[in-house]
Amino acid sequence: MKSQSTAFSFGSLLAVGLLAWSALVAPSAYGAPTFWTGPDTNFDQSVSGPNDILVPGKVVLTRAFSHCLFNTITESFAQPGSPADTEWAFGDISNFASLSYQPLYSYRNLDLSSLLVTDPPSPMVAHLINEDIYISVTFTRWPHGGGAFAYTRSTPAAAVAPPPTVNITSPTNNTTLAAPANVTVVANASVSGGGTVTNVTFFDGNTLLRSIPNPPFNLTTNNLGARSYALTAVATAAGISATSTVVNVSVVAPVATTLAAPAAANNQFSFNFSANAGLRYVVESSSNLLNWTPVVTNVAAGSPVPFTNAILPGGSFYRVGRLPNP
């Protein structure tokens, strides 16, 4: 049998290169605007709160004892331009096209308490910019200097459309990849009855990745570092949104593939090799160190990984390589 020492010096066959999440949003219009003309609902932060979820995963409003509302999806506090992804105007929704919109925060140049809560009430229109949704809003409580708030707002019209359905078809849940990883996240979104999905937004946990306005709803990510990712997709149709189940992806820093503990007994040759659980490896054999034949390909359950093979006439060399990310 030939010496095994040369084969055990062989490391990983493949070096895998990848890229990082893009967390950019390109605001755009998705066709005709949607008007929430359904029955009014009353939201009171001290009773119903702390957050008013307008579009799950995209627009969630709170005051959180701050001086203005902010969007908890992309903001941690109120700041110029808050709430993010919204603009506001005084007036009736029937005149939406002629109203003068600005961030709610910009009205702070005046006394918001006396400006928002009036007798008679001063109706407003909130425009969700990326979703192109218009909502009637009338504030009923706004303590000066901070504290809770309350308003009455319209809801989606019940007859507009059924909610969309959305799921992430790739990658699959509990996928493990080697860093850095390039991943294309694929979502399948639809509406029963022939409705149109106007937007799918991808998230890693609460971090917004990108919104895709038109099918195919695919997001390509680059250079993912080693950590866990919790991916979801939020589909919107006619102003109504739905969120997919979470797809968990683990990106790991690949260990060097080394071979150890060679042994021959009972006409069997065995050794162990280091690996990352969840990554794919191939064991190859050769009789001349020139021509290599795959013996087994598998997903490592842990490390080290044991390997055993029958001793072939004339002997064999072995090497192990980590396969590229799917």
Buried (B, 14 or more C-beta within 10 A) or exposed (E): EBEBEEBBEBBBBBEBBBBEBBEEBEEEEBEEBBBBBBEEEEBBBEEEBBBBBBBBBBBBBBBBEBBBBBBBBBBEEBBEBBBBBBBBBBBEBEEBEEBEBEBBBBBBEEEBBEBBBEEEEEBBBBBBBBBBBBBBBBBBBBBEEEBBBBBBBBBBBEEBBEBBBBBBBBBEEEBBBBBBBBBEBBBBBBBEEEBBBBBBBBBBEEEBBBBBBEEEBBBEBBBBEBEEBEBBBBBBBBBBBBBBEEBBBBBBEBBEBBBEEBEEEEEEBEBBBBBBEBBBBBBBBBBEEEEBEEBEEEEBEEBBBEBEBEBEEEBBBBBBBBBBBE
